[in-house]
Amino acid sequence: MSKLKTISDLERKCLVGESWYDNEDNITEYQDIFFDELLFDLARPWPLEIKECIFFRGTPDEGEQDGNRWAFRGHGGTLSVEDYPNSLNVLKTWDTILTKYKPKSILETGTNSGIFGFLCYKFLGNDFKLTTIDIEPNSKTCVDEVNKYFDNNLITFYEMDIKRRITNWEVEEEYDFAFIDSGHDEEILTKELNFCDKRKVSIIVCDDWILDEVNDTINVFLENSNYTLIETYNGITDDSIGYLKILKRNG
Ligand SMILES: C[S@@+](CC[C@H](N)C(=O)[O-])C[C@H]1O[C@@H](n2cnc3c(N)ncnc32)[C@H](O)[C@@H]1O
């Protein structure tokens, strides 16, 4: 009897890597998270079974155009049912980071299916507030589910094209911590980092520094701002998730 939630054969065909199913018996750490049905639903190929996004990974019969796309416009979440080893690595990383910095007021760019918000509730209890933004309207459904599940309302979602709007975004909240994880190109990342600088965010975590464009943009920001690189986390393989850089505002 599987400890993981059962999904359709079609969706299971999307799991081409070392999926959580392949490793079910090896899951000893973070069992409460891996076997949690909501978290599983957020990290599965079609989060919460939402397929009505414009892009999803399926068969050509289903209208899929590009085999490399994932649900929610081809970007995956921080954990993926497709990949157990990297999901475990990322869980450990976020457990360490959130436990160490204990942020109270967090900004996340790139909500996707709300997995980071789920982890905030798990690792920070109810002692945080998270503002999270994404261009994808389905992200709101995920965030609503996460808040409902934890019987609280600590996560606020804004639908926004960050590239067009973040520079002039007026938000009252002050943030002590940001997780930058949306567009991953020079233009959007520069705008996100400058926004954090303008708002004097003390700690900025940038995802996916393994991508040259991301790393170069972080380096340019470090040269031209009052931030210092204080920690670097690595994924398991070059093309995996879990490559985080942490920047701290001086003074
Ligand atoms: C890698 S995912 C975020 C994963 C999420 N932070 C997590 O921890 O699971 C990237 C997200 O950025 C969003 N995104 C990409 N370009 C964007 C833009 N211009 N404005 C807002 N969101 C954008 C995508 O829709 C996608 O959901």
The ligand as an SDF file (V2000), in Angstrom:
LIG
                    3D

 27 29  0  0  0  0  0  0  0  0999 V2000
   10.6140   28.7310  -10.0170 C   0  0  0  0  0  0  0  0  0  0  0  0
    8.9450   29.2300   -9.9020 S   0  0  0  0  0  0  0  0  0  0  0  0
    8.7890   29.7630   -8.2250 C   0  0  0  0  0  0  0  0  0  0  0  0
    8.8540   28.6350   -7.2200 C   0  0  0  0  0  0  0  0  0  0  0  0
    8.4610   29.0060   -5.8330 C   0  0  0  0  0  0  0  0  0  0  0  0
    9.1960   30.1640   -5.3430 N   0  0  0  0  0  0  0  0  0  0  0  0
    8.6390   27.8480   -4.8600 C   0  0  0  0  0  0  0  0  0  0  0  0
    9.3560   28.0270   -3.8520 O   0  0  0  0  0  0  0  0  0  0  0  0
    8.0950   26.7850   -5.0810 O   0  0  0  0  0  0  0  0  0  0  0  0
    8.9500   30.7150  -10.8240 C   0  0  0  0  0  0  0  0  0  0  0  0
    7.6300   31.4550  -10.8690 C   0  0  0  0  0  0  0  0  0  0  0  0
    7.8930   32.7660  -11.3470 O   0  0  0  0  0  0  0  0  0  0  0  0
    6.7730   33.2060  -12.0630 C   0  0  0  0  0  0  0  0  0  0  0  0
    7.1650   34.2980  -12.9660 N   0  0  0  0  0  0  0  0  0  0  0  0
    7.9720   34.2450  -14.0550 C   0  0  0  0  0  0  0  0  0  0  0  0
    8.0500   35.4410  -14.6470 N   0  0  0  0  0  0  0  0  0  0  0  0
    7.2790   36.2830  -13.8920 C   0  0  0  0  0  0  0  0  0  0  0  0
    6.9280   37.6720  -14.0040 C   0  0  0  0  0  0  0  0  0  0  0  0
    7.3930   38.4270  -15.0100 N   0  0  0  0  0  0  0  0  0  0  0  0
    6.1050   38.2030  -13.0800 N   0  0  0  0  0  0  0  0  0  0  0  0
    5.6320   37.4430  -12.0820 C   0  0  0  0  0  0  0  0  0  0  0  0
    5.9030   36.1260  -11.9320 N   0  0  0  0  0  0  0  0  0  0  0  0
    6.7230   35.5540  -12.8320 C   0  0  0  0  0  0  0  0  0  0  0  0
    6.2850   31.9710  -12.8140 C   0  0  0  0  0  0  0  0  0  0  0  0
    4.9090   32.1140  -13.1530 O   0  0  0  0  0  0  0  0  0  0  0  0
    6.5850   30.8400  -11.8120 C   0  0  0  0  0  0  0  0  0  0  0  0
    5.4360   30.4750  -11.0950 O   0  0  0  0  0  0  0  0  0  0  0  0
  1  2  1  0
  2  3  1  0
  2 10  1  0
  3  4  1  0
  4  5  1  0
  5  6  1  0
  5  7  1  0
  7  8  2  0
  7  9  1  0
 10 11  1  0
 11 12  1  0
 11 26  1  0
 12 13  1  0
 13 14  1  0
 13 24  1  0
 14 15  1  0
 14 23  1  0
 15 16  2  0
 16 17  1  0
 17 18  1  0
 17 23  2  0
 18 19  1  0
 18 20  2  0
 20 21  1  0
 21 22  2  0
 22 23  1  0
 24 25  1  0
 24 26  1  0
 26 27  1  0
M  CHG  2   2   1   9  -1
M  END
$$$$
